[in-house]
Amino acid sequence: MASHSLDHALSRQAPTSRTAERYARAAMLLALYALGFVLTHRLAAAWGGHGYYSLWFPAAGLRLALLWRVGARFTLPIALVELAVDLATGAVVVTTPDWPLAVFGAVRPVIAYGVTVFAIRQQLSRRAGRGGALFTAPMPFALASVLAPVAAALAAVPQALLRPDLTGITDVQAMVLSLNAFAIGDLLGVLLVAPPLLWAVDRLSGRQRAPLRAPRMALLMEAAGVLAVGLAIGAGLAWIDLGLQPAPVLVAIAWIGLRSGRVGAWSALLLVAAIVLPISANDMTTPARLQLHLGLATIVVTGYLAGSFADAQARARDDLARRDRLLFQAERLKTLRAMSVAVIHEISQPLSTLSIEARHLHESARDTPPEVAATAALIHAKATQLSDLVRRLRRYGGRAVDEPTPLPISILMESVLALARPELSAAGVGLAVGTVDGDLVVLGQEVELAQALMNLLRNAAQACGAGSEVTLTAAREGTNATLTVLNHCAPDQPPQPGMGVGTLVARAIVEAHGGTLARITDPAGTVRATIALPLIGDRP
């Protein structure tokens, strides 16, 4: 009794300690963000001007990187951190009559960024696996990097029109100039700061474990040559008094992005920015600085989108190649299935005869010596097990399994658990199963749905390895039955990314049954995979 009470207390204490650890990690993250925001805000002062923050605002890149990594749910804490920094530095004064508008103006960009990240992630979760190039990584982040600064600038339009006196801008032309400068500064800050910051965080946290590979020398020489030609043409146009024209460098950066992906494009963009930003940091008129940064922003946006699109296309080609391999494997499995059905058919008849004779022997040996009776009972038990196994194989391999039938979720989970428990136990992974409502019935193919669920359980077990725990639950949510696989990794063991083949197969199976598969990873690294299948009687 005492031991049971202690186990119960420890089971209640574990979630509490995990929650406290999560809050402590979030507080440290926000403290680091506050420090980074102060430093990058001061760095941006060299490119500041009247009516806008800066024509290069690296704090915006820090903001988007954090929102993209932890999710839009951190929008309010980030807004409060930026507001606290603005209050401490005197950028926002609460003693004036218009202090509510000043406070809203300080948090408005964060809200716009959070809404943009939330909208793109929502579209990404809805179109996962079928969204085309725009919703294939890394294009969603590239879209967020471009759309978030634009959204922040558009969100400032109402206040700029209604209360232009707050920013000291009294005419429409100056307001448009200020808003464009605000969008350009955020675009440059996001695209030059957020990508390398996220890459570094992924490396340090273990999310990105792919080895660094040096680019091919031929591709590196090609990129260097193209960029040198673009810069030379741009310098030549400036030399003949045509001004700094971005077109030659833009074409060169776009070519590098399409050929080398994001890494090549960003490296070239960093070099161009290293040339332009020191020039614009000197004393320049606002129109001249704005024109220079407008050209730089055009180059940066085009180059990073081109690199992201090239990486998305490469990933899509890899997915297609993986699907082709799965199709080849499916053809081999069809042949193996035909062979196994033929073998099962050949052995089923003699095995049935053996099972009948074994039962007769067991019944006849009741009055024999104990040794004989025990041997007869053992022969009967083994023959019965073999007969049941062959019967199950015939059911799995027969044609009837291809037709969807009413399938209780409890039976599906029983068949899956019979396969999963020994496999996860051998891997040192715990398996917790929730209670199942016996009234949950879907229309489906048991073997295929069992395969989909087994793939998710294997993925969850392999992600954290020995010592972790996987939870499988089933519940009713509206007109759907939901099966959820949740992995719990140890704090010192981040989840290991897989190839994604198991999830790809599981999603195809679930969608063929009219359902959906969603995978969500929280900041702590816990992965939740949820299968939603329409219940019988609730299907359209």
C-alpha positions, -999 to +999 in steps of 0.1 A: +000+000+000+028+024+009+046+015-023+015+022-044+010+056-027+047+064-034+043+055-071+012+075-074+029+106-058+059+102-081+036+099-112+019+132-102+053+148-094+068+140-128+044+161-150+048+190-125+086+189-127+084+188-165+060+218-165+084+237-142+113+229-164+094+240-195+085+273-178+121+278-167+133+272-203+108+296-217+118+323-192+155+319-201+146+320-238+127+353-233+156+367-213+180+359-241+156+375-266+154+407-245+192+409-245+194+402-282+167+427-290+185+455-271+218+448-289+203+445-324+181+476-318+212+496-310+230+481-340+202+493-363+206+530-351+233+536-378+207+531-405+179+550-387+160+580-399+130+602-394+096+583-392+109+548-391+130+525-370+158+517-394+165+507-430+182+476-416+165+463-386+181+430-375+159+428-344+131+418-368+151+387-378+156+378-342+118+381-336+108+360-366+134+333-358+120+329-323+084+329-334+091+303-361+110+281-337+086+282-307+053+290-325+028+318-326+017+311-290+048+331-279+035+362-296+022+378-264+053+371-243+076+384-271+054+415-273+057+421-236+094+417-237+097+443-265+074+466-247+095+463-216+126+471-235+110+502-251+098+514-218+132+510-202+150+528-231+124+556-233+112+547-267+077+544-252+066+570-226+034+563-206+031+597-191+017+613-223-020+614-230-016+591-260+003+564-242-022+536-252-015+543-289+022+543-281+020+510-264+000+495-292+024+508-317+052+490-299+035+456-298+018+459-332+047+445-353+050+415-330+013+408-334+016+411-372+045+387-372+027+362-349-004+362-371+016+356-402+035+327-386+002+312-374-015+315-407+014+299-427+018+271-402-020+264-403-019+262-441+012+240-438-005+215-415-036+214-437-017+209-469+011+187-456+021+161-482-001+177-509+007+214-510+031+216-539+063+235-539+050+265-519+043+242-489+074+221-492+102+230-468+119+255-467+094+275-488+070+281-458+097+299-438+108+319-469+072+330-474+069+340-437+102+359-440+087+380-468+051+383-457+057+391-420+075+425-426+049+434-452+021+426-428+038+447-401+040+476-424+004+473-435-007+470-399+007+505-393-013+521-420-045+528-400-026+546-372-005+565-397-036+578-414-056+586-383-028+599-361+001+611-382+011+635-354+024+607-333+052+600-357+058+636-368+047+629-404+021+652-418+018+645-455+009+614-474+042+612-494+062+612-462+039+586-447+043+563-477+081+568-476+082+560-439+061+528-443+082+516-472+113+522-453+099+503-423+091+473-445+125+474-462+143+475-429+124+446-416+129+426-448+166+430-447+168+423-410+147+391-413+164+376-444+200+384-433+196+374-396+169+347-392+182+320-416+217+316-400+203+320-365+178+291-370+204+270-386+228+275-356+200+268-331+191+235-350+227+225-349+232+232-312+199+215-302+205+184-323+175+189-346+198+192-376+223+163-376+231+161-413+269+164-418+282+195-434+293+189-469+316+212-488+302+225-520+315+211-553+344+232-565+329+236-600+296+249-585+316+272-561+337+286-590+305+291-611+288+311-583+319+332-576+322+340-613+285+349-618+285+371-587+317+388-598+303+395-633+271+409-617+290+432-594+313+443-622+284+453-644+267+471-615+299+490-609+303+498-646+268+513-647+275+534-617+308+546-634+289+559-664+266+579-641+236+555-644+235+551-606+236+519-586+214+496-606+204+463-588+194+444-619+228+428-627+234+417-591+198+405-588+201+382-619+234+369-605+220+362-570+189+345-585+211+323-606+232+313-576+201+306-556+185+284-583+218+265-587+231+263-551+200+266-529+196+287-498+231+283-485+247+295-517+222+323-521+225+335-485+263+335-487+262+356-518+236+379-502+258+383-471+287+394-494+265+420-512+251+433-479+286+436-465+294+459-494+262+480-493+255+484-455+288+502-447+281+526-475+246+534-463+257+537-427+275+569-436+258+603-438+233+601-466+200+617-474+169+597-466+158+593-503+193+582-513+196+556-485+161+544-492+168+539-529+200+520-520+183+497-495+153+492-518+176+478-544+193+456-517+160+444-504+149+434-540+181+414-544+178+398-510+141+388-514+146+374-549+178+355-540+165+339-509+132+329-525+151+314-554+173+295-531+144+283-510+125+272-541+155+253-554+158+235-520+120+228-520+123+213-555+152+191-545+133+179-515+103+172-537+125+151-560+138+132-530+102+125-519+093+113-554+123+090-555+114+077-521+078+070-532+092+052-563+112+030-541+081+023-520+062+014-551+089-010-562+088-025-527+050-028-529+054-048-561+078-072-544+054-075-515+026-084-539+047-112-553+056-123-518+020-123-508+010-145-537+038-169-528+028-170-491-009-176-500+001-205-521+023-219-493-004-214-467-029-231-489-006-261-492+000-265-455-034-256-442-051-289-451-025-312-435-022-289-405-060-289-400-059-327-400-030-327-376-049-303-353-080-326-353-058-357-346-040-338-318-073-329-301-085-365-304-051-377-289-055-352-261-090-364-253-080-401-255-050-397-232-070-385-202-068-419-185-032-426-194-002-420-172+006-383-164+036-382-186+016-393-217-013-370-208+011-340-205+027-348-238-006-352-255-018-318-241+014-301-253+010-316-288-026-304-288-017-269-277+011-265-302-011-278-330-038-254-321-014-224-321-001-234-355-036-238-368-046-203-355-015-188-370-022-203-404-058-191-402-047-156-393-022-156-422-049-167-446-071-139-434-043-113-438-032-127-472-066-134-487-085-112-511-112-104-485-087-082-467-087-058-496-123-048-490-131-022-463-153-036-435-167-022-402-137-022-379-139-015-342-110+006-330-106-017-300-099-047-323-075-026-344-055-016-313-055-052-301-039-064-333-014-035-333-004-040-297+002-077-303+029-066-328+041-035-310+046-046-275+074-072-282+091-049-307+091-018-284+101-039-254+131-053-273+141-017-280+139-007-244+110+016-250+079+017-227+044+016-242+014+031-223-021+025-237-052+045-227-087+031-224-106+025-256-143+031-262-158-001-276-184+019-296-158+035-319-162+018-353-147+029-386-149+016-421-115+004-431-090-023-440-076-037-408-042-047-422-035-013-438-046+007-408-026-015-385+004-009-408-001+029-405-004+028-367+027+005-365+047+029-386+038+058-362+047+037-331+080+027-347+088+063-355+080+074-320+102+046-305+131+053-328+130+090-323+139+088-286+155+054-283+159+032-252+146+046-219+118+066-235+080+060-235+054+060-262+017+065-254-011+053-276-047+066-270-080+064-288-109+088-283-140+103-300-137+138-313-169+149-329-177+126-359-141+112-359-122+085-340-088+098-332-057+076-325-028+095-310+008+084-307+028+105-283+065+101-276+082+113-244+120+117-248+144+121-219+154+158-213+190+151-222+181+131-254+165+152-281+144+134-307+163+120-337+148+130-371+141+101-394+137+096-431+100+102-430+091+071-450+070+056-422+050+088-419+046+091-457+032+056-459+009+061-429-004+094-443-012+077-477-031+049-459-051+072-437-060+096-465-071+066-486-096+059-457-109+094-458-090+105-427-062+128-418-028+125-402-013+154-383+022+156-366+029+184-341+062+189-323+062+211-293+092+232-281+102+205-257+107+181-286+076+159-279+060+147-311+022+140-313+010+121-343-028+120-346-049+099-369-085+110-374-109+086-391-146+091-398-169+070-377-195+047-392-228+065-393-211+099-394-195+095-428-208+120-455 
